[in-house]
Amino acid sequence: MSEINFLHPVLVGSLVIVNTKITFISRSSIEVQVELLTENLMESKKRIKALTAYYTMVSVNNLGQPQPVPPLIIYTEEEQRLFSEGMARYQERKAKRG
């Protein structure tokens, strides 16, 4: 992750829920969407999305070299949309590296 931008503050004493899902896989990297929800239990307010971030990991072998990962199986239109967005982020990162 290069940065994290909170959409909503997370107050001390609030309930925090973290949801994750794999959104994109290339040959050896895996992108995980991290969504953080918060709920103020003292005021009984509804859950609010505090942030969405994307974390990329690279699978490596015992020598520290990248190794292939199995492909992501996509079932729904939403999964296809997330995969396409992940591919765009992957290509952008790859272009920045040169």
C-alpha positions as CSV (number, residue, x, y, z in Angstrom):
1,M,0.0,0.0,0.0
2,S,1.3,3.4,-0.8
3,E,-1.2,5.3,1.2
4,I,-4.3,5.0,3.4
5,N,-7.0,7.6,3.3
6,F,-9.7,7.4,6.0
7,L,-13.2,8.4,4.8
8,H,-14.5,8.6,8.4
9,P,-12.7,8.8,11.7
10,V,-12.5,5.7,14.0
11,L,-13.2,6.8,17.5
12,V,-11.8,5.2,20.6
13,G,-14.2,2.7,21.9
14,S,-15.8,2.1,18.5
15,L,-16.4,-1.4,17.1
16,V,-14.1,-2.0,14.1
17,I,-14.9,-4.6,11.5
18,V,-12.3,-5.5,8.8
19,N,-13.5,-7.3,5.7
20,T,-11.1,-8.5,3.0
21,K,-11.4,-10.1,-0.4
22,I,-9.0,-11.0,-3.1
23,T,-9.7,-8.7,-6.1
24,F,-6.8,-9.4,-8.5
25,I,-4.1,-12.0,-9.2
26,S,-1.3,-11.7,-11.7
27,R,1.4,-14.3,-12.3
28,S,2.9,-14.0,-8.8
29,S,1.1,-11.2,-7.0
30,I,-2.2,-11.0,-5.1
31,E,-4.2,-7.9,-4.5
32,V,-6.4,-7.8,-1.4
33,Q,-9.1,-5.3,-0.9
34,V,-9.3,-4.2,2.8
35,E,-12.5,-2.5,3.9
36,L,-12.8,-1.2,7.4
37,L,-16.2,-0.4,9.0
38,T,-16.8,1.3,12.3
39,E,-19.7,1.6,14.6
40,N,-20.1,3.8,17.7
41,L,-21.6,1.4,20.2
42,M,-22.3,4.1,22.8
43,E,-24.6,6.0,20.4
44,S,-26.1,2.9,18.6
45,K,-25.4,4.4,15.2
46,K,-25.2,2.3,12.1
47,R,-21.9,1.0,10.7
48,I,-20.0,3.4,8.5
49,K,-17.2,2.7,6.0
50,A,-14.1,4.2,7.4
51,L,-11.7,3.2,4.6
52,T,-11.0,1.0,1.6
53,A,-7.4,0.1,0.8
54,Y,-5.7,-2.3,-1.5
55,Y,-2.7,-4.4,-0.3
56,T,-0.5,-6.3,-2.8
57,M,1.5,-9.3,-1.8
58,V,4.0,-11.3,-3.9
59,S,4.3,-15.1,-3.6
60,V,7.9,-16.1,-3.2
61,N,9.6,-19.5,-3.0
62,N,12.2,-20.5,-0.3
63,L,14.9,-18.6,-2.2
64,G,12.9,-15.4,-2.1
65,Q,12.1,-15.5,-5.9
66,P,8.6,-14.8,-7.2
67,Q,6.6,-17.9,-7.9
68,P,3.3,-18.4,-9.7
69,V,0.0,-18.4,-7.8
70,P,-3.2,-20.1,-8.9
71,P,-5.6,-17.9,-11.0
72,L,-8.5,-16.1,-9.4
73,I,-11.8,-17.8,-10.2
74,I,-14.5,-15.1,-11.0
75,Y,-18.2,-15.9,-10.6
76,T,-20.0,-12.6,-10.5
77,E,-20.1,-9.3,-12.4
78,E,-18.9,-7.5,-9.3
79,E,-15.9,-9.8,-9.1
80,Q,-15.2,-9.1,-12.7
81,R,-15.4,-5.3,-12.1
82,L,-13.1,-5.6,-9.1
83,F,-10.6,-7.7,-11.1
84,S,-10.6,-5.2,-14.0
85,E,-10.0,-2.3,-11.5
86,G,-7.2,-4.4,-9.9
87,M,-5.6,-5.0,-13.2
88,A,-5.6,-1.3,-13.9
89,R,-3.9,-0.6,-10.6
90,Y,-1.4,-3.4,-11.3
91,Q,-0.6,-2.0,-14.8
92,E,-0.2,1.5,-13.3
93,R,2.3,0.3,-10.6
94,K,4.1,-1.7,-13.3
95,A,4.4,1.4,-15.5
96,K,5.8,3.5,-12.6
97,R,8.5,1.0,-12.0
98,G,9.6,1.3,-15.6
